[in-house]
């Protein structure tokens, strides 16, 4: 029997469902923003009921209907706040397309990203809040897109705008609701066209996979403009009639303890974060902080958005077991913006980790080994219940048999329409057809396989390190470096290949490893540390790094969700722009890199 997609939800649109929930439970809590996790008092947070959220959204929608035509794109530039929630729902109410983005920021690359998004999406209006209005208005004045700006919590927006709002006619599953710009970990950001039907189906799929309902309280620190924060934390409870608790990413990054304290204080039962967030908590939260936590109500701890390390899941579960955290609450998940957000997850159960033959994996074979044999642990991300998954040779497009690793292709009702104004990229990624003629798939760009009916993701195609016929995954090298050197623990690294010309004129590729190092490490200790890293990586992976760069904390570039931007790090290395505290490189790489020198130490 051929695969058939599951039926779309009965609601006509996400807009209609949120309105229904607001009418049914106007006094119930919809969304909470925690201003100060350190203070448990009433001043520490702001709470909006469904009635308040609906009213604020109608005010915004009424004004947008005066400024925009249906289907126009509207840029959302907010700090973490309830105003973002009102703006997103207001866009749904107005029948316009929401375009969430990070703020322009003080740095040129941040402003370039927002410029690119605004230009690509051809936005008509920018929505923002009083807290950041001066910087947003400065950006808008300097931008060649020249959009109109609306401060949604300012005096220019009144209750009268809510009164003039009109529900758009006949919103359907096919109507565009959102342009979700990709994080750009391996390429320039592209605007994924997410429909009303995508929103409904993905949220319903998430709810069915984990048996979530209106009593589930969502919450996280993940940025609201990111797909995991918006579509994995904020939107599902609004469609279920439940509630969510939001906090600033800055609060988490400054002190990971606050994430778990907010989960405890506000009774959050569903929260999510990338693997690095769980690693930070396991390593940095003290025994004294642990003693203040009760995590027994946290039933769903979703881990996704970057490669999942089995050791991190085990370390987190063991560390927080005394606080009531249950190991079966840890949920490895897989998702992507091109499939709205959620693809698969394990559900509450014992962690499933399959150890596979490492040498076989280097040749794209997924070969489980016995427990008493060495192997690479690969975490199951559960069954992709609402998708048909094909494992495909990315070069020949031939569907691969069981036991082989290839590119993961997906099809299902949550797959988005394509990339906004990028017909060539859309054609290359969406509507893919196998060599056997089976079509309608989206190409994920991820390598993996299906084993015992569950998804196993091994890495990204574009980031795979191929040396002398062997396939090495960069995240394995990065994790190995962190695990083996205490001066790198809790920090980030990047491993990538750089093309070089040898002394004989031959073109070769060499491995470069970059890693952040603790600020307390003395300059005269950096050289020996770099040499030890080089020796350890050579021994573990049979590949000798051509260069080892030790950089300051925060220097390894990451996306808003924490993914390592290896391609950007490669470009920075080639341009000599790492500003490394210590750089050791061989002659071939020294000739290639614009300003690299051998064994240069830069003071801390």
N, C-alpha and C positions, 0 to 999 in steps of 0.2 A: 504493500500500500504506500503511495507517495505521500510526502509530507504535506499537511494542510495547515495554513495559519489559523490561530485561534481567532474567535470572533471579537470584533471591536466592542468596547463597552457601550451600553445602551444610551448613556448621556450624549446629547447632541454636540457638546463641546466642553472643554475645561472651564470656560467662562460660565456656562449654564450650571455646571456642578457646583462651583464655588458660590454662585448666587443662591442655589438651593440650600446649601449648608448654612449660609448666612441667614436665610429666612427661617430655617428649621431650628437653629440654636443660636439666636442672636447674642445671648448673654455669655455663652461659653468662650473660654480663652482660645484665641486663634494663634497668636504669636507673642512671644516674650523676647525682649532684648536685655541682656545682662550687661549693664554699664560697668559695674565694679564687682568682679567675682570675689574680692576680698571682704566685702561687706554683705552680710545676710539680710540687712534691713530693707524696708520698702523702697528706700531711695536708690537701692543698688540696681534696680531694674525697671523697665517700662513694659506694661502689659496692655495689649489690645484685644478686645473681644471681637467676635465675628461682626457684630454690628458696627464697631468702630472701624475695623479694617474695610468693611464694605463701604462705609460712608467716605473714608479717605480716598478709596479707590474711585468712587463715583465722582468726587471732586476733580481728581486728576483726569478721569475719562471725559468729563464734561468739557473741560478746557481743551483737551486734546482734540475732541471732535470739532471745536471751533478753529483749531490751528491746522489740522491734518485731514487728509482723505483716508478712507479705509485702505488698509494695506501699506500705508506709509511706514517708514522705519523710524523708530524713536530710540535714541541712545540713553542708557541709564548710567549715570556717573554718581555713585554714592559711596560714602563710608559705610561700614557695617551699621545698620540701623533698621528700625521699623519702616522708615520712609522708603527704603528699597522695596520692601514687601508691598507697600501701597502702590508704588510706581509700577511694579511688574503686574500686579492684578489690575491696576488702572489701564495699562496697555491692553490687557485681555478684554476688559470691559469696553474699551473704545474701538476695538476692531483694528488696532494698529499692530505693528510687529515690534516686539521688544528686542533691543540689542544691548545686552548687559556688557559692561567693560570694567576693567580696573581703572582707577583714577589716573589722570595724566601724570601726576607726580612731579618731582623736581628734576628728574634726570631725562636727558635727551631721548634715550631709548624708550622710556615710558611714554613720552609724548608722541614719539614716532608711531608707537603701537596704536594709541588711541586715534591719531590722525589717520592711520591706515584703515582702521575699522570704520571710522566715520565716513571716509571717502568711498570705501568699497561698498558700504551699505547705503550710501546716499541718504543719510539721515536728514529728516526735516526738522526735528526738535531734539534738544537735549534736556533731560530731566535731571535735577540735582537737588541738594538740600542746602540750607543756610550755612551749615557747618563747613562746607567746602566750596560754597558759591564763589568766593573771590578767586580762588585758583582755577576753578572751572571756567569762569568768565574770562580770565586772562588767557587760558588755553584757546577758548572759542574765538577770542578776538584775533589771536595770532594764526589761527587755522585757516587754510584756504577753503574749507568746507562752509564756513560762515553760517552755522546753524543757529536757530532761535533757541534761547535758554529759558527754562521755566523752573523756578525754585518752588518745589512742591509744598514746603512747610513755611513759605513766606506769606506776606500780606496780600500778594497778588492773586492768591487762590482762596476762594470763599465758599461758604455753604451753598451759595446761589449756583455755583458750577455743578454741584451734585444734583440740584433740582432740575437743571436743563439737560442732564445726561439722558440719552436714549439708548436702550439695548440695541445693538446692531442687528439688522435683519439676517435671519437664517445663517448663523455661523455654523459651518459644517466641519466634519473631521478633516476635510482636505484643505481648509483654510490655513495659511501660514500664521503661526503664533509667535515664533522666536527665531532669531538668528543667533546661534550659539557659536562664538568664535573659538576655534580649537586652541589648545594651549601652546602649540608650536614647539614641541620638544624636539622634533626632527625636521620641521619645515616651517614656512611662514604660516601664520594663522589664516584659517579659511572659515567663512561663515556658513555653518551647517544650518540648512533650512528645516526647522522642526515645525510640524503641523499640529493642529489641535488634536487630531487623532493620535499622533505620536505621543503627545503629553498624556492623554487618557490611557492609552494602551500600556505605556511603559510604567506608569504609576500603578495601574491595576496589576500588571505582571509582577512588580516588586511586592505588592501587598499579598498576592496569592502565593508567591514563592516563600514568604516568611510568615504567612497568616497574620498580617497586620490589620488593625482596624482602628476605629476612632478613639479607642482607649490607649493606643500606642502614642507615647510622647517622643517626638523626634527632637534632636538637638545636636549642634556641633559648632566648631569654630571655623569651618571651611568657608572661604569667601563666598558671598552670596552670588557674585557674578560668575562663579565657576560652575560647570555643569553638575558636579557632585553636590555643591552647596545649594544650588537653585533647584535642581530636578531630583536630587536624592535626599534633601533635608527639608527645604521650605515648601515645595509644591505638594508632595504626597499627603501630608496631613491636611492641607487645605482641601484636597479632593476627597479625603476620607471623612472630613468633619472633625478632625483631631486638632492637635496643637503642636507647636515646635518652639524650641528655646534657642536663641541665637546669641553668639558672643563674638568678640573681635579676634581675628587671627593673631593680632599683636599680643593679646593677653596670653594666648597659648604659647607663642614662640618665646615670650619673655619668661614664662613660668609654666611649663607643661602641667603642673599640679592643678592649675585653675580649670583646665578641661575636665578632669575627673571630679573636682570639687563641685563644679556646676552640674555635672551628671548626678551627683549625690544630692545636692541641695534642691534641685528642681525635679527630681524623680524621673529623669530621662531614661527611657527604655530602649530607644534606637539612636545610636550615634555612629559616626563613621569618620575615618581618617586614612591617609596613606600609611604605608608600612613604617616610614621614618617617624611618624607621630607616636606609634606604639613603642618603637625602639627608644625614642627620647624619654618617654614616661618610665619604661622599665629601667633605664640607666640613671635617670636624674632625680626621680622622686625619692625623698629620704624616708627612713624608717619613721621619723616623727610625723611627716606628712601622711604616710601610709596609715598610721594609727588613727587619723581623723576621718578616714573614708569608709563609707558603706556603699559598695558597688553591687549589692545583691539584687537590686531592681534592674540593673543593666542587662537586658536579655539579648540584645542584638548589637554586637561590636563589629561593624562592617569594616573590612580592610581592603582597599582597592586603590586604583589610580596610578600605581607604580608596581614594579616587581615585588612579590610577596616572599619574604624569607621565612622558612619554617622555624628557624632558630628564634626569630623575633616573636612569633606567635607563642611559642613555648615559654620564652623568657617572660613575656607579659603575663601570661596566664599564671605562671608560678609565682611571680612577684606579687600579684594582686589577689591571689587566692585568700590570704588572711583578711582581706577587706571584703570578702564575700563574692568576688568575681568568679564566675563559673567558666571552666575551660570550654564548655559547649556553646558559650555565648559568642565565641570568636568566629566570625563569618568571613572567610576569604571570598572576595567577589571579583567579577570582571565586568568591565563596561567601557563604553566609548561614546563620544559625542555624536558620531555618525549613526549610532543606534539609540539616540536620545540620551541615555546614560547607562541604564541597567541592562546587562545581558545575562549574567548567571551569578549564583551564590550558593553556598553549601547548606544553609538552613542550620538551626540549632542542633548540633550533633558533635561527636568526637571529631577532632581534626583528622583529615585524610591527607597523608603525605606519602607519595610513592617514590621510593629510591630507585633510580635508573642508572644503568651502566654509563659512566661518564664518557668513555671512549666511543661508545656507540652513539651517544647524543651528539658528539662532535661531527658525526656523519648522518645526522637527521634521523636516527633510529631511537624510538622510545622503548627501551628494553628494561623492564623491572628486574631487580636483583633481590636475592634472599637477604634477610635481615643481617646475617653474619658476614655479608660481603660489602666492601666499600662501594659507595655510589653517591650520585648527586640527588639530594632531596628536592622534589618538585611538589608544590602544594596544589591540591585540587581546588578549582574555583566552582565546583558544583555543576549541575546540569543546566543547560540553556533551554529551559522548558518552552519558551515562546519563540524559539528560533530553529531553523534548519541550519546545521553547521556542516560545512564541507572543509576538509583538510586538503589543500591544493599545493602542488609544486608552483611556486611563484614565477618561475621562468617559463615552464611549458604549459601551465594552467591545467595540467592533468590532475584529476582527483586521485588522492593517494589512499592506499589501503590502510587498515588498522596497523598500528605499531610504527607508523612513519610520522615524522614531524614535518609540517609544512605551514603555509600561510592559512590562517583561519578566515574563512568566508562565512558571512551570515546573511540570512534573509528572514524577514518577518515583519509584522505590522509596526514595530517600533523603529525600523530603519527609516532614516530621514529622506527627504526628497532629493538632496544633493547639496552642492556648494553654491552660495549666492554669487551670481555673475562670474562663475568659473566653469564654463561649459567643458573645457578640456579636462580639468581636474575631476569634474563630475563624471565624465565619460570614463575616465581611467579608474575611478574608485567605485562608483555605483553602477548597478546593472551589469556586473561582471558575469561572464559565461565561461564555464569550464571547457576544456578541450573535448569533453564528451557531449557538449551541447546543452548542459544544464545551466539555466540562467537565472537572473534576478537577484544576484548576490551583491553585497557590499564587501569590498576588500578591507580587512582590518589593518594590514601592515604588521600584524603580530604573528610570530611563529608559535606553534603549539600543536596539540593533538587532542583527540577524544579517546579516553581510556575508561573502560567500564561505564560508558555513558556520561562521563563527566569531562569538563574542559580543563586542560592543563596548558598554561601559557609559559613558554620558555624564553621569549625575548622579542625584540623588535628587529625586523628585517634590515632596516637602514642602519641599525647600530651594531649588527652582528660583526664580530671581528674574525675575518677569514685570513688565516696565515698558514701557508704551506699545506693547503688542503684540509685544515682543521677549522672547526667552527667554535669559537669561544665567545661566551656571552659577557658583555662588559659588566653587568651587575654582579656577576660572580667574582670578578676581579676586585671590584669596589668593595663588596661585602668582605672578601678575604682580607683586604688591607685593613679595614676597620677592626675586624675581629682579632687581628694579630698584633696590633700596636696600640697601646693605651693612650698615646698622644693623639690618636685619630678617632677615638671612640666618640660617638654621638655627632660626628661631623660628616661632611659629604665629600665624595670623590667622583672623578670621571675618568673612564678609560676609553681610548679611541685610537684609530690608526691614522698615520700621516704618511703621504707618499713622499719618498725621497729619491734623489739621484746619487748612486754610489760613486766612489772614486773611479770605477771602471766605466761609468756612464750608463749603468743599468738602472732601470726604475724599480724601486722596491717599496714596500710598506713596512713601517715600523710602529710598534706599540708605544704610546705615550700614556703615562698615568699621572693624574693630577689629584692632589688631596689636600683638604684643609687640615691645619695642624693647630693645636692649642697655642694660645698666645704666650703661655708661660714657658714654652720650650726655648732654651737659649740658642742664639745664633750658631754657636760653635757645636751644638748638638745636631743641627739640621743635616749637615753633610753625612755623618754616620747613619742617621735615620733614613735618609734617602737611599743610601747604598744597601741598607738592610732590607728596605722595601723592595728594591730591585732584585736582590738575591732571593727573597721569599717568593716573589711573583714568578721568577724564573723557575724555581724549584717546583712550585705548585702547578704551574700551567705550561711548563716547557716552552715558554716564550720569554725572551729577555727584553724588558722595556728599553727602548732607545733613549727615553728621557723620563725622569721623575721630577715633578714640580711640586713643591710644598708651598701652599698659599695660606693667606689669612682666613679666619672664619668668615663665611658669607661670600667668599670669592668664587665658589663654584656656582655657576648660573643654573637656576631652576625655574620651572614654570610656576604659575600661581598655585598649582596643586602639589608642588614639591618634586615633580619629575626633573631628573637631571637633563640639562640641555647640552648633550654631548657634541652635537654639531656646532653649536655656538662656542663651546669651549675649544673645539678644534680650530675654528676660525681665529679665536683670540690667541691661541698658542702660535699659530702660523704668522700672525701679525706682530708677535712679540709683545702682546698686551696683557700678559698674565700678572705682572707685578709680583712675581713669586718671591717669597721669603728665601727660597733656595731652589735653584734649577740646576740639575745635572743632566747633561745631554752628550750624546756621542758626536763624532765629527760629521757624519752624514746629516743628522738633524740640525746641527749647528750651521751647516751650509744652507739649509732649507729655510730655517726660521729667520724672519726679517732682522730681529735684533738680539737673537739668542747668543749667549756665550757659554763657555764650559764652566760648570761648578761655580755659578755666581751666587753669592749670599747677600741678601738684602736685609738690613737690620729690621727687627720687629717694630 
